[in-house]
């Protein structure tokens, strides 16, 4: 009798674990990029119902940080397990999660023109994903997130291309003011090159930063964003209290000063995977609420009419 009770107890404990929702993750996806002239890899998470349904899903593009690659969100970040535990619960919709390889990590085109990553991302990666997986292709069902250098990348993309995303969630955003970039980004300088010269090009003759750096300067993009674009993307930024620096704080202060809606979350943590694993459920919930229109901007009649005009222009293109 005791053996029977013990067996029954084990079954009751194990059964809920077996019934836990499970999506499917692949870390070996790839395709040939004509723009970059190489095979590009990415990981992808497909939600639990993907294999048994014919519906189309919203998509989150999840960017890795400097020194990592397209496999690390699955391995170090445990993204599949976290998605299993978060999606489809408490109103968070199921979604596809795409984890691309940033390779050189700045997520924009380089100054020599032989590594046009941003062009690859928009002209090849997004179309490839949308052609090969059941995705909603409207802006309202596409979001972007990332950590550290990927946090910079997701802000860069959402600010440069607000017509592409409904939401942007930056974790531990890797920001470099002009002053910090020139002083070595917190690292020793060799006396000859500035911090990001290999990617953005040498300084100008007067010692100022090159044009490509300024074109991809998040602080400038915030200041220059037209009023009609400020309510296109829902922004959120999450950082750990042990990593917070002046450059990160200046980003959201500028956003607020320039009337770009942004949520700021400072939680206990540092610049590491322990913290980022804690951030990911928050990001999934945030973008999910944007996909399901639980988060909505309020518009004046004039703003609404301007938004409708832009939408019609985009459809004609």
N, C-alpha and C positions, 0 to 999 in steps of 0.2 A: 504493500500500500504506500509506504513511504517513498519507494522507488518511483511509483506511478505519479505521486504528487510532485516529486522533484523533476520528473520528465515534463509534466504539464507546465510547471513553473518556468522551466527553460524555454519551452515553446512559446509561452505567452510573452517572455522577454525578447526572444529572438525574432518573432513574427513581425512586430512593428518595424524592426530594423530592415527586414527583408522587403517589407512593403513600402519603404521610403522611396519617394520619387527619385528617379535617376535619369538624367539626360545622358547624352553620349558625347564624349570629347575625342577629338582627333588632333594629334600634334605633328602629323606628317603630310599636311596639305601643301601643294606647291603648284606653280604654273610659270611659264616662260614669260618674262617681262621684256618686251621690245624696247621700252624706254630705257631701262637700266642695263639691258644686254646680259641678263643673267636669270637663272631660276630663282624665284622668290618664294619663300616659305611662309606659312601662317598656321596657327592652331585655330580650331573652331569648336565651340560648344553648341550642340543642338539640344533643345529642351526635351523633356520626357515624351511629350505627345507628338513630336515631329515625325517619328517613324510610323505612327498609326493615324495620322490626319492628312488632310490635303489643304490646310489653311496656310496663309502666309504670316510670317512673324516679324515683329520689329527687330531691329539690329542695334547692338551696342558694339562699337569699335573700342577695344581696350588696349592701350599702348603701354609698352614696357619702359623701363628706365635705362639709363646709361650703364653699359657693361653687361646687360642682360640680353635675351633674345626672345623669339616668339614662343618658346617652350616654357619660359619661366613663370608666366602667370598660372599655368597649369601645375607645374611642379612646386615651385616655392610659394606661389600665391594660393594654391589649392582652389583655384577658381571653379572647377567643376563641382567639387563637394559643396562649396559655398553657394553656388547657383542652385544645386539640388535642394539645399536647405532653405533657400530664399524665394525662388521663383514659384509662382502658382499658389502662394500663401499670403494671407493678410492683404489681399488686393494687388499684390505685385504680379504683373502678367508674365507669362513665359516669353522668352526672347532668345534670339541667336546672339552669341558672343563671339566676335572675331578678334583674334590676337595676332596682329601682323608682326613681321620682323622689321624693326626700324633700322637695322644694320649699323649705320653710323650715328644714329640716335638724335640728330637735331630735327628730323622730320620735315625739313624744307630742302629745296634744291641747293646744291653747293655752287660756289662762285665760278668754278671752271666749266660748269655745265655738263660734266661727264657723270654726275650722279644726281639726277633730277627726281628725288624721292617724292616730293610733293606732287609732281605731275603723275608719277606712277600711282600714287595713292588714289587720286581722283579720276584719272583716265583709264586705269587698268584694274586696280584692286577692287574698288567699290563695284564697277561694272561686272567684274568676274564673280564676285560674291552674289550679286543680285541675279546673275544669269544661271548660276549653278546651284543655288539654294532658294528655298521658298521664302523670299523676303518681301516685306512691304517696301516699296521704293520711294514713297513720299517722304519729304523732309520731316513730317510729323511723327515718323516711325523710325528715325535714325538718330542715334546719340553717340557721344564720344566721351571717353574717360582715359585716365592714365596716371601713372605715378612718377614722381621725380622728373626726369627729362621727358617722360611721357606726359607728365602733368603740364609741362611747358608746351608739349606738342598738341595736346587736346585744346588748351586755351588758344594757341596760335591758330589752329584750324577753325575753331568756332568763331574767333574774332575776324579772321580773314574771309571765311566762307559761311556767314550766318544763315544763308539760304539753304544750307545743306543739313542743318541739325536742329532738333527741338530741344536738346539738352546737352550740357557739358559739365562733367564732374571731375575736377582736378584734385589729385591727392598728393600731398607733399610737393607742391609745385616747384620745379627746379628753375628758379628765376635768377637772372644775372643782370643787375643794373649796368649801365654803361661804365660806371666807375669801377664796379667789381670785376667786370670783364677785362678792363684795361689793366687792373692791378693783379690779374692772374687767377681770378675766380676762386680766391682762397688758397691757391696752390703756388709753389715757387715758380718764378719766371726764369727763363734762360737768358734774359737780357736782349734777345733778338726778336722773338715773336710774341705777339699778344695771345691771350688765352685761346681764342677760337680761330686763329689765322688759317689753319689748315682747311677749315670748312668754309669760312666766310670771306677769306682773302686778307691781304695785308692792309695795314693802316694807310690812310691817305698821306700825301706829302706833308700836310699840316698836323699830322698826328691824330686826326679824327678817325672814327670808326668807318669801315667801308659801307657802301650803299646797301649791300645785301643784308648786313646786320640790321640796318635801320628799317629796311623793308619788312623784316621779320621781328621787329621789336614790339613785344606785347604792350609795353607801356605806351608807345606811340599809337598803336592800333586802338587802344582804349580811348585815348584822347581824341583821335581823329574819326571815331565811329560816327556815321551820320545818325541823326535822331531817329530816322525811320527804321533803322536796323536794331535799335537798342532793346526792343522787346521781342526779338525773334527767337532768341535762345535763352533757356533757363540755365543760369550758371550757379554752380556751387563749388566751394573750395574747402578742403579739409586738410588740416595740418596738425602735427603733434606739438605739444607744448615744449618738448625738449629739442625740437629742431627749428622752431619758428625764428625767422630772421627778418631784417628790415625790408629786403627786396620782396619777399612774399607778401608782407603786410602792405607794402606800397601798391601792389597789384589791386587788392580788393578796395583799398582806400580810393584809388583812382577810379575804379569802377563805380563806386558809390557817389563820388564827387561828380562823375560824368553821367549820372542817372542810368547806369547799366545795372539792372537788378541782379544781385548776387547774394547767395547765402554763404555765410562764413562759419565754419565749425572748427573750433580748437579743442582737441581731445587729448587725453593722456597718451603719450607715445613719443617715439623717436623716428628717425629716418631709416626704417628697417621693415622687413617683411612681417614682423609681428604686428606692427601698426597697420600695414597695408592690408593684411588679412582681416583686420577689424574694420577697415574703411570700405571694403568691397560690398558687404551687405547694404551699407548706407547708400553707396552709388547705385546699386541695382534697384533699391527702393525708390530713390530719387528719380532716376530716368524712367522707371516703370510708371510712376505717378504722372510724369509728363506724357508718356505714350497713351495713357488712359484718360488724359485731360482732367486729372484730379488737381493738377497745377495749371492755372490759367492766368494770363496777364489781363489787366483791365485796360481798355483802350478808350480814348476819346473818339467821337465820331470821325474826326479828321484823320486820326491815326489809323482807324479801321479802314477808311476809304483808301488811304495811301497803301496800306498793306494789301488790300484786294487788287489794286492796280499792279503792284509788283508781282503778285501771284499770277495774274493773267499774262504779264510779260514773260515770266519764267516758263509758263506752260507753252507759249508760242515758240520759245527757243527749243 
